[in-house]
Amino acid sequence: DFATPRAILTGHDYEITCAAICAELGLVISGSKEGPCLIHSMNGDLLRTLEGPERLQGPENCLRPKLIQASREGHCVIYYENGLFCVFSVNGRLQATMETDDKIR
């Protein structure tokens, strides 16, 4: 038997740096090196784009996602390279932010 992909997810222009799967909600959330995080259905449909806070965006301070975790309650936590945590709903709404100087792994 040969394994075949269930779906091919598209939408990022740069390499993927982090991803999370929420099987309970049927979602795949991924982040790329120089772009926003995307929410796809398990069938491959692009559902949402998660943009970081506007005040921190721009060429000199591009948000680069490093870690993503999704919960079965519909929350997505993203840790960015610059020490910023963001919590989004699966509807793409930014709910909270927090900055830290600690190294998170």
N, C-alpha and C positions, 0 to 999 in steps of 0.2 A: 504494500500500500504506500502511496505517495501522499504526503501532506500537501494540501493546497490552501492558499489563503482564503479566509472567509470573506474578506473585503480588502480593498486597497484604499487607504486614506490619503487624500491629497489636500493641498492648501498651503503648505509651508514653502517658503522660498529658500530657506537655509537648513542646515543639518539639525536634526532633532536632538535636543539635549536632555529631555525628560518626558516621561509619559506615565499615565496611570489609567487603569481599567476599573470601572465600577460596574461589575456584572449585574448587581441588583437593579440598577437604573438603565443598563444597556448602553453605557457611554464609554468613550475613549477620550481622554484629555491629554494633549501633547503640547510641548513647548519647543520652540526652535531658537537657535543661537542669536539671531537678530530680529526676531519677530514676535508677534503676539502668540498667546496660547489658544489652541483651537479645541472645540468640543465636537466630536463626531458621534454618530450612532454606531452601533456594532455592525450595521449594514454598510457603513461607509459614507453616509450622508453628513455633510458639514452642517452643523446646527447653530453654533455660536462662535464668536471671536471674543476672547477675554483680553481687554486692553487694560494695562496698568494705569495707575493714577496719572492724569494729565500733567500735573505739576512736576513730575519726575521724568517725563519723556523728552526726547530730543536727541540729536546726534551726539551731544557731549555726555549724556547720561542715559544711554539706551538701556531699557530693562531687558535683562537676559535671564530667563527662568532657569533655575538649577534643579529644583525639586518640586514635584506636584503630588498631592494626595487628595483623593476624592472620598467623600463619605456617602453612605447609603441614604442619608437624610437629605442629600442634594447640595452639599457644600463642597467647594473646591479650595484648598489651601495651596498657594504658590509661594515658593521662596525664590527671590531673585538674587542675582550675583552681588548686587550692591547692598545686601543686608535688609531688604524689605520683604515682609510677609504681607500677602493680600489674601483675603477671603472673598470668594465670589459665590453667588448662587448659580445653579446650573442654568438659570435663565440669562446669565451674563452680567448680572448686576453686582457691582463692587459693594461689599458689605462692611469691610473693615480693613485697616492697614496698621502695621506696626513695624518700626525700624529697630534693628539691633546691630551691635558691633561685634557680636559673637560669631564664630565660625560654625555653621550648621552643616551637618553631614547626614 
